[in-house]
Amino acid sequence: MQVPYINLGLQHKPIKDEILSSIGNVLDSGQFILGDELTKFEKAFAEMHGVKYALGVANGTDALFLSLKAIGLKEGDEVITAPNSFLASASSVIIAGGKPVFADVLEDFNIDPEKVEKAITKKTKAIIPVHLTGRPAPMDELVALAKKHNLHIIEDAAQAIGATYKNKPVGSFGTTGCFSLHPLKNLAAGGDGGVITTNDDAVYKYLTIARNHGLKNRDECQFWSYNSRLDNLQAALLNVKMKYINQWTERRREFANRYYDALSDLPMIVPKDKTYEKSVYHTFIIQTEDRNELKEHLARKGVDSKIHYPMPIHYQEAAKSLGYKKGDFPVTEKQAETILSIPVYPELTDEQVGYVIEEIQNFYH
């Protein structure tokens, strides 16, 4: 049996006619930028995440970057984030003019509040917790730290559309929440896309102008800014998918529970929600000392797997100027050697998931 890690085409087959019809309506209208489909999508996305506002932008990295500009990040300001994320969590800070400062993570891959507090200095402007794998970060502790030290929270929720922490959606805790609509994400555009959520009226007003060249109307520029808009064609596709995102999420969670029940007695760490969490399992990452051998075994048996991510951000050549070295973040570094992502997308069949389980068990038995 073949089990690819992802199969993007499968998701669209049963809803292809709906998508083409929705896109066709946009083509007929000639309304491609900041149109009705985008307004509809932003309203639905805001409601889904329990916030007043959502704004579509060009991608998830722009969501982070524009959020940092919205809080007035300036040269010399520090932003604390995790070193085990995709590099955009840190690069967005640098391109916005600040300095990323890393804090190590917990067993569930989310940033450790105790390590965050130790990293706070007089230069700290914000915290970027990353809801990695679609599992919510410990927001109670992080919000308390932000209030104590008068800091902003910019949530990197790129992998966590629909996740909740104590029944509150991610993206609703911080000054902003930043989401990616990349084709590999749980809610996927037909290319790049992103969303910013916020309850802050002033931040929302700034972002509506900042994503559109700084234009306060067609002819007047209020400040120099960027071109980062989610186009109407993408919004039309996403409006179709919004009808299915909850059932797709439940399918991911069903597979995650099957994996946990079948694999948790093996010599590995298998993710499991805490009682107050709802993870959306963008990835399902096990941790095992036998990672490389297990990966090779699965490949021989037709099961594709990935590593998210094999090289921590502070190991990257681009991060040399930050001054970190191997050993600075032992949990992150250990996890990078033991993590393995196995297939969890909703288009998998029950038989494919059973086969993945069987081959992992065979490897150990």
Secondary structure, 3 states (H helix, E strand, C coil): CCECCCCHHHHHHHHHHHHHHHHHHHHHHCCCCCCHHHHHHHHHHHHHCCCCEEEEECCHHHHHHHHHHHCCCCCCCEEEECCCCCCHHHHHHHHCCCEEEECCECCCCCECHHHHHHHCCCCEEEEECECHHHCCCCHHHHHHHHHHHCCEEEEECCCCCCCEECCEECCCCCCEEEEECCCCCCCCCCCCCEEEEECCHHHHHHHHHHCECCECCCCCECCCCCECCCCHHHHHHHHHHCCCHHHHHHHHHHHHHHHHHHHCCCCCECCCCCCCEECCCCCEEEECCCHHHHHHHHHHCCECCECCCCCCHHHCHHHHHHCCCCCCCHHHHHHHHHEEEECCCCCCCHHHHHHHHHHHHHHHC
